[in-house]
């Protein structure tokens, strides 16, 4: 089943021109794609069809009789957040043992009464982010094809 994107609702949702009257159910998954140029066989000059450029995988959010809202279901991992960690080095004779501490350290460490060495490091923390309609440059009149 294919439908047309008729409205971009927000960064994560769009409306298509098919609904429950057309057999869409709450478990349906769609791929939004752009219809590209027509391609031709270089030997026979016959049409091979139109290039289809996939843009985003979406799931049903809300169904009406003649239209459906789809929402983005693709995510990407980003690492734009940095977290600060303090590593406390303690000597136990022959080997050094490192412990990660969530806060700055102990009260004794804050007051300078702790003989242990500390090291502060900055790490990037990965985070899952939903891909937006804007990220994939989806526009009205793109095609939505049911894939399940």
C-alpha positions as CSV (number, residue, x, y, z in Angstrom):
1,X,0.0,0.0,0.0
2,X,1.2,3.5,-0.9
3,X,0.0,6.9,0.4
4,X,1.1,10.5,0.0
5,X,2.4,12.7,2.8
6,X,-0.3,15.4,3.0
7,X,0.9,17.4,6.0
8,X,4.1,17.7,8.2
9,X,2.6,18.1,11.7
10,X,5.8,18.6,13.7
11,X,9.4,17.4,13.8
12,X,8.3,13.8,14.6
13,X,4.8,13.3,13.0
14,X,3.2,13.6,9.6
15,X,-0.2,12.8,8.1
16,X,-0.8,10.5,5.1
17,X,-3.9,10.3,2.9
18,X,-4.9,6.7,3.9
19,X,-6.7,5.6,7.0
20,X,-8.8,2.8,8.5
21,X,-11.1,2.8,5.5
22,X,-8.0,1.7,3.5
23,X,-7.0,-1.1,5.9
24,X,-4.3,0.7,8.0
25,X,-3.9,-0.8,11.5
26,X,-2.1,0.4,14.6
27,X,0.8,-2.1,14.0
28,X,1.6,-0.9,10.5
29,X,5.1,0.3,9.7
30,X,5.9,2.7,6.8
31,X,9.0,3.8,4.9
32,X,8.8,7.4,3.6
33,X,10.7,7.9,0.4
34,X,11.2,10.4,-2.3
35,X,10.4,9.6,-5.9
36,X,13.5,10.4,-7.9
37,X,14.2,10.6,-11.6
38,X,13.2,8.0,-14.1
39,X,16.2,5.8,-15.1
40,X,16.7,4.1,-18.5
41,X,18.6,1.0,-19.5
42,X,21.7,2.3,-21.4
43,X,21.5,-0.6,-23.9
44,X,17.8,-0.8,-24.7
45,X,16.8,2.7,-23.7
46,X,13.8,1.1,-21.9
47,X,12.5,2.6,-18.7
48,X,13.8,0.9,-15.6
49,X,11.4,2.8,-13.4
50,X,11.8,5.7,-11.0
51,X,14.6,5.9,-8.4
52,X,13.1,5.6,-4.9
53,X,15.2,7.3,-2.2
54,X,14.3,6.0,1.3
55,X,14.2,8.7,4.0
56,X,12.6,7.5,7.3
57,X,11.0,4.5,8.9
58,X,7.7,5.5,10.7
59,X,5.0,3.8,12.8
60,X,1.3,4.5,13.1
61,X,0.5,7.0,15.8
62,X,-3.2,7.7,15.2
63,X,-5.7,6.4,12.7
64,X,-8.8,8.1,11.3
65,X,-11.1,6.9,8.6
66,X,-9.3,8.6,5.7
67,X,-6.0,9.8,7.2
68,X,-3.3,8.5,9.5
69,X,-0.6,10.2,11.7
70,X,2.8,8.5,11.5
71,X,5.6,9.1,13.9
72,X,9.4,8.6,13.5
73,X,10.7,5.4,14.9
74,X,14.4,5.7,13.9
75,X,17.0,6.7,16.4
76,X,20.7,7.6,16.3
77,X,23.3,7.6,19.0
78,X,24.8,11.0,19.7
79,X,27.6,12.0,22.0
80,X,27.2,15.7,22.5
81,X,26.8,15.5,26.3
82,X,30.0,15.5,28.4
83,X,30.1,14.1,31.9
84,X,32.6,14.8,34.6
85,X,34.0,11.9,36.6
86,X,36.5,11.9,39.4
87,X,38.8,9.0,39.8
88,X,40.3,8.3,43.2
89,X,43.7,6.6,43.2
90,X,44.4,4.6,46.4
91,X,47.6,2.8,47.1
92,X,47.3,-0.7,48.5
93,X,51.0,-1.7,48.6
94,X,52.3,-3.2,45.4
95,X,49.3,-2.3,43.1
96,X,47.3,0.9,42.7
97,X,43.5,0.6,42.6
98,X,41.3,3.0,40.9
99,X,37.8,3.8,42.1
100,X,35.2,5.9,40.2
101,X,33.4,8.3,42.5
102,X,30.2,10.0,41.3
103,X,30.7,13.1,43.4
104,X,33.8,15.2,44.0
105,X,35.0,12.8,46.7
106,X,34.7,12.3,50.4
107,X,34.4,15.1,53.0
108,X,37.9,14.4,54.0
109,X,39.0,14.8,50.4
110,X,37.2,18.2,50.1
111,X,38.9,19.4,53.3
112,X,42.3,18.2,52.0
113,X,42.6,15.7,54.8
114,X,42.7,12.7,52.4
115,X,46.2,11.6,51.2
116,X,44.8,9.8,48.2
117,X,45.3,11.3,44.7
118,X,42.3,12.2,42.5
119,X,42.0,12.8,38.8
120,X,39.1,14.4,37.1
121,X,38.3,13.2,33.6
122,X,35.7,14.4,31.0
123,X,33.9,11.7,29.0
124,X,31.2,11.8,26.3
125,X,28.0,10.1,27.3
126,X,26.1,8.5,24.4
127,X,22.4,9.2,24.1
128,X,19.7,7.9,21.8
129,X,17.9,10.6,19.9
130,X,14.9,10.1,17.6
131,X,15.5,11.2,14.0
132,X,13.3,14.0,12.9
133,X,11.4,14.7,9.7
134,X,13.5,17.8,9.2
135,X,16.7,15.7,9.6
136,X,15.7,13.6,6.6
137,X,14.2,16.5,4.6
138,X,10.8,14.9,4.2
139,X,8.3,17.1,2.4
140,X,4.6,16.9,1.5
141,X,4.0,14.8,-1.6
142,X,6.7,12.3,-0.5
143,X,5.5,8.7,-0.6
144,X,4.7,6.5,2.3
145,X,4.9,2.7,1.6
146,X,3.6,0.1,4.1
147,X,6.3,-2.5,4.7
148,X,4.7,-5.0,7.0
